[in-house]
Structures are given as C-alpha cells and as structure tokens.
Amino acid sequence: MPLSVRECIRELREYIPGKNIEEVVEKYGIPPEKVAKLASNENPIGPSPKAIEAIIRTAGSVHIYPEKGGWKLREAISEYLEVPPETIILGNGVDGVIEGLMKLFIEPGDNVIFPIPTFLGAELLAVASGGRTKYVMRDENFEISPDDIFEAVDERTKMIYLCTPNNPTGNVVEERVARELAEEIDALILLDEAYVEFADSSLLHLIEEYENVVIMRTFSKAFGLAGLRCGYAICSPEIRKEYDKVIPPFDVNRVAIEAAIAALKDKEFIKMVIELVREGREFLRKDVPFKTYPSQANFVFVDVSPFKSSFITEELMKRGIIIRDCSSFTGAKDTHIRITVGKMEDNLRVVEELKKLKESDGFN
C-alpha cells in the first residue's frame, strides 16, 4: 500500500540553499582554498575563540543529553538583552523557532502573510504546517505598505512574517509599520531579526508593549555558529509556556548551548565582526558595478540587469566565487543576486570579477 503523504507536502517546492565549496571544487576543479563562498550570509571570520574553546570543552560530554529547556542559555540571553528569561524560547536555528511557532498557531487553512521577496524558508514552513501563504509585493525600494497588508488580512490570517533586516534585500521594517500592524491586526507578528547585529536599530522594545509580537534571532550570522544551528526568540511568557509543549525535549544540542553562551560573553569579538562587516558592506555598495540597494545586513542585494542572475552566478563560480542567485525567491526578478560580505580580499575579488564581466566585449 503506497504511503499517503500529505498533499500540501507533495506540492511543496524544495528549499535550495546557496552552493557550497565542495560543489564548486567538484564541478570546476578549483582548489578549495581558492574558492570564496559569498552566498550564505555566514560570518567571514568564524566564531569567537571563546566559543571554539567551549566546543572543544563540551565535545567529551556529547553522549549526555543537554539540559531540558536550555535554561542556562536562556539566562545568558536574558543577561545579554536585558529581558526576563521567561520570555525566551530556543530552537534549532531560527528555522526551528519558526517551525515551532507554526506548530503552535497554524491550523489547516490558516493564512500567513509574507511581504515578498523575503526568506523563502519561512514560506515553506508555513505550507508544511498546513497553512496557506498570502503574498504582498514590496514597493520598488522593497518597503512595506501597511495598507497592502491590511487588504490581505482575512478571518483566517494567523501570522504576518516580517524579516528585518530583510533577506534578501537588506532593508529594515520601519517601527511605525510594525506598530501599526501589531495594534490593528489580531494575528501574530513575527519579526525575524536574524541580521540585527549588523543593523542600526532593533524592534526588541516592542515586546514590552504588544503580546502579539515575537522577535526572532540567531547565533548563525554575527556569532558565526551556523553549523551548530541555534536560534531563539523573545515573546510573551504565555507564548513561551505553550511553545515548550510542541518542540522536541532536547531541541538545541549541548555543544550549541555552550558555544552560544561563550559567544555572548565575547563582546569585543562580536564588535570586531560587526565593524568588519559594515566596512565591507559599504565597499560592496559603492564598488559593485551594478545597481545595489541599501543594506543593514551582512550582504548586499544587487540587480545585474541586463544580465540574468543565473549567468552572473555561473560565471563567478567558474572563477571560484560563490554568490546567491535570488531568482528562486518569491517576488524577486531573474536579474537579482545577493553577495555576502566576506573578508576584504574576497570583497575586492568579487568586485573585480563583476567589472570584468560587465566590461567584456563578449557580453556587451
């Protein structure tokens, strides 16, 4: 008898991440040390040495389950953000937090609103939970109109997902927009602040005013722990209590917990990472020879028109540079790419190769 997979899963498209170094090495025969990966918004210099020490120290005890609930990490986040530990939830990356919230709130047929383009993974998790996606197009500068969202809201709307800074465009949600939505809509407002350490401001303070606001963050970006998968969110104590019922009992592993705690304590290191990224971001914004958009994240969004993003992406991979083709993002164009800020030598390299491609007689 054939397995009866849910219809919403059969129709779900697969999430396709950016290419990895191994794929480029195998396809083009480029030595791995010659490949610059600027596709997945990873920390260009890795995690804090203190986090690495914690990983090594914890490795010998991975046969033991972590503390249920991860309260040691919640307390460290509480101290870092100056919020009560009872308002903090943990997950296997921000993706895990989103998945838990979907389990908690979404019933079959409920709607989740997405201003697009935005993080594709959140859309897929909504559909996998039995929900339906409703899309609202951003304007030409990728700003959000509250009126457009109000128009999309109906009696089955359960969530509005707002990535700020937004992936892949890099711009932030204005506070007035978030406030208006939280005040006027009877739905959960998910504010994904995965890239907030690189931004000029945060909307964290809205937690104190609105029970329907959840702020999500991660250790994958600025803290350089993407491979350990550790995310968290700040929400009302009521949501936290119910959330803990729907996630696996040991959702965040022991090594990730200890590394995240150590990373939070190394404030000088994170300050250095932020300065490096902001400097590199400004360089890419000014020197990439195509249209770039303002960004408060650790990447720059680019329109390579009149070229196609697939062409530019492939040509750069032949040269040992991996960037992200954004044509798979709902609402993006087939001329959009995203470049992660890397080490300065990698930033210089991608700019130089883009200039060569643009100026080549063969492509005029």
N, C-alpha and C positions, 0 to 999 in steps of 0.2 A: 504494500500500500504506500503510495507516494506521500512524502511529508507535506503537511499543509502549512506552508509559510504564510504569514500574514500578507495580505495583498499590498498594504502600504510599504512593506519591506521589498516586495518584488519590484515595485515601481520606483524604488528609491535609487537615485544615482550614487555611485561610489565617490567618496571623498578622495581626491587625488592631490597629495602633497607635492611640494616642490621637489625637484630631482635631488638625489643625493650624490655624494662624491664618487661612490663606488660605481654608480650607473654611468657617469661620465668617463671614468677611467676605463671601464669595460668597452664602452661604445667607441671612444676616440683614441684609446691608447695613450692618454696623457698621464704622466706620473702623478700620483695623488698629492704630492707636495706642491705641484704646480696648479692645482685646482682651487679656485676661490669660490666658496659657497656663499652667495649673497641672495638666497631665495627664501629662507625660512624664518627670518627675523630672530636669529639666535644671537646671543652675546658674542661679540667678536673676539673677546679675550678669555672667555670661560668663567668659571665660578671663582669665588674668593678662596684664597689658600686655606682660610679657616674652615670653609665648607669642605674642601678636599680632605683636610685633616679629620674632620668629623666622619666623612665617608669611610676612610681607612679605619678609623677607630671603631666604627659600628659594624664593619664587614664581618667580624668574627662572631657576631650575635644574630646574623640573619636567619638562623634556624628558630628564633624565638619570635612569636607574633608581636607586633607593636602594641602599644597601649590602646585599648579601645577608645575611640573618640578623639585621640590625638590631643589631649588636653594640655600637654606640655608645649606643643607647638601653638595651640590656641592662646596660651598665656604669653608666649613670646610675641605673637602678632598683636595681642592686646597691648603690650607694652610699647611696641613699635608704632602703632597707630593711635594709641590712647583711646581705645574703645573697650567696652566690657567683654571679657572672654565668652560670656553667654550669648553674644551676638555674632560669633564667628562659626562658620561651617567650613569643613575641609572637603577636598575632592581630589580625584586622580587627574590633576590638571584642571584648568578652567572648564575644559570639555566635560570632565567628571562632575563638576559642580552644576553645569547646565543640565546634564543628564539627570542628576538627582532632582533638580527643581522641576524638570519636565515630568518625572515620575510623580512628584508630589502634587502638581497642579493640573496637568493636562489630561483630559478625558477624550475619548474618540470623538472627533468632530469639532473640538475646540480650535480656536484660531490663535496664531501667534503672528504679530505684525513685525515685518522687517523693512526698515528703510534701506534700499539697495543702491549700489553694491555694498556688501558687508561680509563678515566672516561666514563662509559657507558651512563650516562645521555646525554652527548653531542651527541653521536651517534644517540640515539633515537630521539632527537630534530631535527637532520638533516633529518632523514627519515620522521618524521611527517610533515616537511615543504615541502615534495615532492622531496627532494634531494636523491642522492644515495651515499652510503658510499664506499670508496675505502680504503682498509687496507694495511698498510706497517708494516711488522714484525720488531720489535726491535731486536738487537743482544742479545747474552747471558747475557750481563750486562745491557740490556734494554736501550742502547744508540741508537740514531737515525742516520742513514746514509742519508745525503742529496741526494746522488746518487739514493738511492732507492725511495725517494720521487720524484725526477725529473722523474724517469722512470714511476711513477704512474700518473703524470700530463698529462692531455689532454686538448682539446679545451673547455670542459665543466667543468673544475676544477674552482670552485669559492672560496673555502676556504681550509686552512690547519690548523687543530686544534692541538695545542701543549700545553700539560699540564706540567707546570714547577714550583715547583716540581711535578712530575707526580703521579697521583693517578691511580693505587695502588702501584707503585714501589718505589716512593720516590726520584728518581734521577731528576736532573735538565737538561734543554736543554742548551748545550754549546752556548755561544754568537756567536762564529764563524758559527755555524749551523744556528742559527736564522738569522744572517746577510746574509748568502749565499742564503737562501730561500727567504728572503724579496727582495733581489736585483735581483734574477734571475727568479722569478715566478710572473706572472701577476695574483695574487689572494690575497685574504685577509688572513693574517697570524694572527690567534687567539692565543694569549699567555695567558693561564689560570694560573694566579699566586695566586690561592686561598690560597696556603700554604706558600706564600713568606715570611711572617714574621718570620718563623722558619728557613729560608734558609740563606746561607752566602752571597748571591748576588741576584740582580734583573736585569731584562732586560728593566726596565722602560725607560731608557735613549734612547732606540731605537725609541721611539715615535717621538723624535725631528728630526730623520733622515729619517724615512720611513712612508709615508702616508698610506701604506697598512698594517701597524701593529696596532693591538688593544691589549691592556693589560687589562685583567680582574682580579678583586679582590673581596673579600667578607668580611663581618663582622661576618660570621658564625663560623670561626675557631679560630684564635688567640683572637678575640674580644668577643667570647662567646655569640653571638646573633643569633645562628642558628634558634631558634624558631620564630624569627621576620622576617626572610627572607629579607635580604638587601644586595645587591651586586652592584658593579659599574665597570666601565671600563674607560680607558683613550684612546682617539683616536683623529683623526684629527677633527677640527671644522666642516668640511664638512660632515663627517660621523655623528657627533653628531646632526647636524641640521636635517638630514634626519631620523635618528633613532627616534627622538622625535615624528615623524609623525606616526610611526607604533606601538607604545606601548600605553596601556591604559592611560588616562589622570592622574590618581592617582595611579600609579603602585606601589609605595612604601608608606606604610601607615604612619600615623602621629607618632605613638609610635616608630616605627622603626627608623624614621628620627631623632627624639630627642635622642633616646638611642645611635644611631651611633655617633652623634655629641659629646655626653658626653664621649663615649668610646674613641674617637680620642684624647680628651683632657687629658685623664688619662694615661700619658706616663709612669709613674712609675709602674702602674699596668700591662700594656702590657709588659714592660721589665721583670717583675717578672714572668709572664706567660711563656714568651719565655725561660727564664733561667730554669724554672721547666721542660718544655717540652724537652729541649735539654739534660738536665741531665737524665731524664727518658728514652729518646730515646737511649742514649749511653748505659745505663744499659741493655735495651732490646736487643740491637745489640750484646752485649758481652755475655749475660747470657741465652738468649733463646737457648735451647738445639737442635736446628735445624739450617739449613743454613739460615742466614739472609743477607739482602742486604743493602748497604749504603743508608742512607735516609737523606734528608734535609727537611722533612715534620714533622708532629706530629704523625707519625705512622711508623711502621717497616713492611716490606714485608718479608715473610718467606716461605721457601719451606720445607714442613713437610714430604717429601719422606723418607721412603717408605709408610707412611700412606697416606690416602686420606684426603683432606681438609674437606670433609663432615663429616668424622668420628671424626677428631680432634675437629671440631666446635661443634658437637653434644655432645661429651664427656665433653667439657668445659662448655657447657650450663647446663648439669646435675649438675655441680659443682658451678653453679651460676656465670659463666664468659661468657660474650658475645664477640666474635670476629667476623671477617668477612671472610666467605668462598668466595674466589675470583674466584672459578671455573666458575662463570657466566660472568666474564669479558671476552670480546672477545680477544682471543690470550693468555689468561692465562691457566695454567695447572690445573689439578684436584688435585694437591698437594700444591697449593698456598693459603696462608692465609694472612690477614693483621691485625695487632694488633695496636690499637690506644694507644698512650702514655697516661696513666692515672695518678692518684695520686700514690706516691711511694708504698703505701701499696697494691694497685691494681697491679702495675707492678711486685712486689715481688710475689704476689699470682699467677698471670698467669704463671710466670716462674716456680714456684714450681709445679704447676699442670701439666705443659708440661713435666717437668722432670719425674714426677710420671708416666705419660702416656708412655713416651719413655722407661722407665726402667722397667715397669711392665712385669712380666713373661708372663702374659696372652696375651701380644701384641708383643712378640719377634718373 
